[in-house]
Amino acid sequence: MIAKIGRGNHLKGVLLYNYEKIEKEQGSIIHCNRMMLPLTGEFTIPLLERSFEPYLIANNRTEKPILHISLNPNPKDAVSDELFSTLAENYMQEMGYGEQPYVVFKHTDTERAHIHIVSTCVDEYGKRIADSFEKVRSMKVCRKLEKQFQLTSAIDKIEKKDIPIQKVDATKNNLKQQITSVLTFVNENYHYQTFGEYNAFLSFFNITSQEVRGIIHGKEKRGLVYFATNDAGEKVSNPFKSSRFSQPVGLIDLHRKFKKSKAFINTYKPQKRVRELVRDAMQKYQSQEGFKKYLQDNKISTFVRENKQGRIYGISFIDHISKTVFNGSRLGKDVSANVFHRLWNEAEPPISTFVKENSEEHFIEGIENEPIEKEQSFSNANIMEALGNLVLMDIPKEIDDNTVKKKRRKKRGIKRR
């Protein structure tokens, strides 16, 4: 079952859209919650509007208070009106709208019968109902209802659409457009907490990002540039400034994204599932190919970073269920890059030593063993040109604390005299 959530500010328009299906005999009202019932047995648009009026009048500052949700089971499932009503009730309750007024329309204008739920996302006091991580919670509710009522799971169908099929091609003229498309997808759909995790995911589409610092007119400037790469991870294009993209993909934007991702991970803890599957794969498969295949079958992609000598210095896992990227070291010491290097390149497999989930080392921020960057076919001048001809900045040594304390004592002594 697939759920689509929409918001708007025109109640009458939403009601008209659904009511037209009834007039064309392609729909019907099958369920109501906290709505005014008609004396004649037939609902009218003015009557439906009156049920929502007290909530909309009390609305404080919510710009789009109208909630319009569609629930779409698989066409193979024979869903009765009673089951549709039950699905709507359960879904609204799980999503926090169970006490709201809402009306459920059933549509039969396509081969797949489905329902539309019209409600409001502000309560009777005009306060907006919390909708944090709404898409993720909605997916979880759908999976729960599928199991509870033995419906066909939509998860495989959704995931096939999750990842863009093509990598960027630096030989084509629309390179900036290709990179924009990928950055938009990654930014809107996945969670990552570090630049290492961000770049690990971008590498699947032959893109990498690089932070640059400099000074201009005596002020420190920091920026982010993007490159197209080949399959070996080597940069094959000139840099693109983050400001050239319509999406918020600059340094400040990414740091905001990191914080949001951290909040998501702390709340839903998707790392538990990933960690368990990675450890399971390590026990079952000694080869890198078997390991990756096992995780891929469980909707987890693996990205291994190696230097020219074949040394594994980084490993990342992309979980397409929770849409989260994890460096191996974030999951635990026993699944870090060094462990996998020994596992796949040395005769004796390493002894697994699990790390407690709440230990400080378990959540170390940063990427694993950063390699020395490979020489590229372009010059640093190109990077600096993209950032506005910044000059590399010399960072001064920090002043010794004892020196500062001595100066403070002298000043205090002068004042006392």
HUURNOR-V586805 format. One record per residue. N is the residue number from 1. PSI is psi as a letter, one per 40 degrees, with the letter a starting at -180 (none if undefined). D_CENTER is the distance of its C-alpha to the mean C-alpha in Angstrom with 1 decimal. Layout:
# HUURNOR-V586805
((N:PSI:D_CENTER) (N:PSI:D_CENTER))
This chain:
# HUURNOR-V586805
((1:h:20.7) (2:h:18.1) (3:h:17.5) (4:h:16.9) (5:h:16.8) (6:i:18.6) (7:i:20.1) (8:a:23.3) (9:e:26.5) (10:g:29.2) (11:d:30.1) (12:d:33.1) (13:d:31.3) (14:d:29.0) (15:d:32.0) (16:d:34.1) (17:d:31.5) (18:d:31.7) (19:d:35.4) (20:d:36.3) (21:d:35.3) (22:d:37.8) (23:d:40.5) (24:e:40.0) (25:f:40.2) (26:e:36.7) (27:i:35.3) (28:i:36.2) (29:h:35.3) (30:e:34.9) (31:i:33.7) (32:i:33.8) (33:h:32.8) (34:f:34.7) (35:i:36.0) (36:h:39.5) (37:i:41.4) (38:i:43.9) (39:d:47.6) (40:e:48.3) (41:e:45.6) (42:h:43.7) (43:i:40.7) (44:i:40.8) (45:d:38.2) (46:d:40.1) (47:d:40.2) (48:d:36.4) (49:d:35.9) (50:d:38.1) (51:d:36.0) (52:e:33.1) (53:d:35.3) (54:d:35.6) (55:d:31.8) (56:d:31.4) (57:d:34.5) (58:e:33.3) (59:h:29.9) (60:c:29.5) (61:e:26.9) (62:h:24.2) (63:d:24.3) (64:g:22.9) (65:e:24.4) (66:h:24.8) (67:h:22.5) (68:h:22.7) (69:h:21.1) (70:h:22.0) (71:h:22.1) (72:g:22.9) (73:i:24.3) (74:h:25.3) (75:d:28.6) (76:d:30.2) (77:h:29.9) (78:g:33.0) (79:h:31.7) (80:i:34.5) (81:d:34.6) (82:d:34.9) (83:d:31.8) (84:d:29.8) (85:d:31.0) (86:d:30.0) (87:d:26.5) (88:d:26.2) (89:d:27.6) (90:d:25.5) (91:d:22.2) (92:d:23.2) (93:d:24.4) (94:d:21.3) (95:e:19.1) (96:e:21.6) (97:e:23.7) (98:d:26.6) (99:e:29.1) (100:i:28.4) (101:h:30.7) (102:i:29.4) (103:i:31.0) (104:h:30.0) (105:h:31.1) (106:h:31.4) (107:h:31.3) (108:f:33.4) (109:e:33.4) (110:i:31.5) (111:d:32.0) (112:h:29.1) (113:h:30.1) (114:i:27.3) (115:i:27.1) (116:h:26.1) (117:h:25.8) (118:h:26.8) (119:a:26.4) (120:i:25.7) (121:e:22.9) (122:i:25.6) (123:a:28.0) (124:e:31.8) (125:e:31.8) (126:e:29.6) (127:h:26.7) (128:h:23.1) (129:h:21.7) (130:h:18.5) (131:f:15.4) (132:h:12.7) (133:f:9.6) (134:d:11.7) (135:d:9.8) (136:d:9.1) (137:d:12.7) (138:d:14.1) (139:d:13.1) (140:d:14.7) (141:d:17.7) (142:d:18.2) (143:d:18.4) (144:d:20.7) (145:d:22.9) (146:d:23.1) (147:d:24.6) (148:d:26.7) (149:e:28.4) (150:f:28.3) (151:i:26.3) (152:h:25.0) (153:h:21.4) (154:e:19.1) (155:d:16.5) (156:d:18.0) (157:d:18.4) (158:d:14.8) (159:d:13.6) (160:d:16.3) (161:e:14.7) (162:d:11.2) (163:h:12.4) (164:i:14.8) (165:d:18.2) (166:i:19.8) (167:i:19.5) (168:i:20.8) (169:h:24.6) (170:e:26.2) (171:e:29.6) (172:i:28.6) (173:d:29.2) (174:f:25.9) (175:d:23.9) (176:d:22.3) (177:d:21.2) (178:d:19.8) (179:d:17.8) (180:d:16.6) (181:d:15.3) (182:d:13.3) (183:d:11.9) (184:d:11.0) (185:d:9.2) (186:d:7.3) (187:d:6.7) (188:e:5.8) (189:d:3.8) (190:i:2.6) (191:h:3.9) (192:i:7.6) (193:e:10.7) (194:i:13.4) (195:d:14.7) (196:d:15.8) (197:d:12.4) (198:d:11.2) (199:d:14.5) (200:d:14.5) (201:d:11.7) (202:d:13.5) (203:d:16.7) (204:d:16.1) (205:e:16.6) (206:f:19.5) (207:i:18.0) (208:i:18.2) (209:i:18.1) (210:h:20.8) (211:h:21.7) (212:i:25.2) (213:i:27.5) (214:a:30.8) (215:i:33.4) (216:h:34.7) (217:f:37.7) (218:e:37.5) (219:i:33.9) (220:h:31.1) (221:h:28.3) (222:i:25.0) (223:i:22.9) (224:h:20.3) (225:i:21.3) (226:i:19.9) (227:i:22.0) (228:i:22.2) (229:i:23.3) (230:a:25.3) (231:e:24.6) (232:e:26.1) (233:e:23.6) (234:h:26.4) (235:h:25.9) (236:e:27.7) (237:i:27.2) (238:i:28.0) (239:i:25.3) (240:h:23.3) (241:i:22.8) (242:d:19.4) (243:e:21.3) (244:e:22.3) (245:i:19.0) (246:d:18.3) (247:i:14.6) (248:g:14.1) (249:f:13.8) (250:a:16.7) (251:d:17.3) (252:d:17.1) (253:d:13.9) (254:d:12.2) (255:d:13.9) (256:d:12.6) (257:d:9.0) (258:d:10.3) (259:d:11.9) (260:d:9.1) (261:d:7.2) (262:d:10.8) (263:d:11.5) (264:d:8.8) (265:d:10.3) (266:d:13.8) (267:d:13.6) (268:e:12.5) (269:f:13.6) (270:e:12.0) (271:d:14.0) (272:d:17.1) (273:d:16.7) (274:d:15.8) (275:d:18.7) (276:d:21.1) (277:d:20.5) (278:d:20.8) (279:d:24.0) (280:d:25.3) (281:d:24.9) (282:d:26.8) (283:d:29.6) (284:d:30.0) (285:h:29.7) (286:e:31.4) (287:i:30.4) (288:d:27.3) (289:d:27.3) (290:d:27.7) (291:d:25.0) (292:d:22.4) (293:d:23.7) (294:d:23.4) (295:d:19.8) (296:d:19.0) (297:d:20.9) (298:f:18.5) (299:f:15.3) (300:h:14.8) (301:i:15.4) (302:h:17.5) (303:h:18.0) (304:h:21.4) (305:h:22.8) (306:i:26.6) (307:a:29.2) (308:d:32.4) (309:e:34.2) (310:e:31.8) (311:h:30.6) (312:h:27.1) (313:e:25.5) (314:i:21.9) (315:h:19.7) (316:i:15.9) (317:h:14.2) (318:h:11.1) (319:h:10.6) (320:e:9.9) (321:d:10.6) (322:e:8.0) (323:f:5.6) (324:i:6.5) (325:h:9.1) (326:h:12.4) (327:i:15.7) (328:d:18.6) (329:d:20.3) (330:d:17.5) (331:e:18.3) (332:i:22.0) (333:d:25.0) (334:e:26.0) (335:f:23.1) (336:i:23.2) (337:d:24.2) (338:d:27.9) (339:d:28.1) (340:d:26.9) (341:d:29.3) (342:d:32.1) (343:d:31.0) (344:e:31.0) (345:e:33.7) (346:i:36.3) (347:d:38.8) (348:h:38.0) (349:i:34.5) (350:i:33.3) (351:h:33.8) (352:h:30.5) (353:h:30.3) (354:i:27.5) (355:h:26.1) (356:i:25.8) (357:d:22.3) (358:e:23.4) (359:i:25.1) (360:d:24.4) (361:d:24.4) (362:d:21.6) (363:f:19.2) (364:h:20.7) (365:h:18.6) (366:i:18.9) (367:i:19.3) (368:b:22.0) (369:h:25.3) (370:h:24.8) (371:i:27.2) (372:h:29.7) (373:h:28.3) (374:i:30.1) (375:i:32.5) (376:i:31.3) (377:e:33.6) (378:i:32.9) (379:i:34.1) (380:e:32.6) (381:d:34.3) (382:d:31.7) (383:d:28.9) (384:d:31.0) (385:d:31.9) (386:d:28.3) (387:e:28.0) (388:f:31.3) (389:f:33.8) (390:i:32.8) (391:h:35.2) (392:h:34.0) (393:h:34.3) (394:h:36.6) (395:h:35.3) (396:i:38.4) (397:i:39.1) (398:i:38.5) (399:h:41.7) (400:h:43.1) (401:d:42.8) (402:d:46.5) (403:d:47.5) (404:d:45.7) (405:d:47.2) (406:d:50.7) (407:d:50.4) (408:d:49.4) (409:d:52.5) (410:d:54.7) (411:d:53.5) (412:d:54.0) (413:d:57.5) (414:d:58.5) (415:d:57.6) (416:d:59.6) (417:none:62.7))
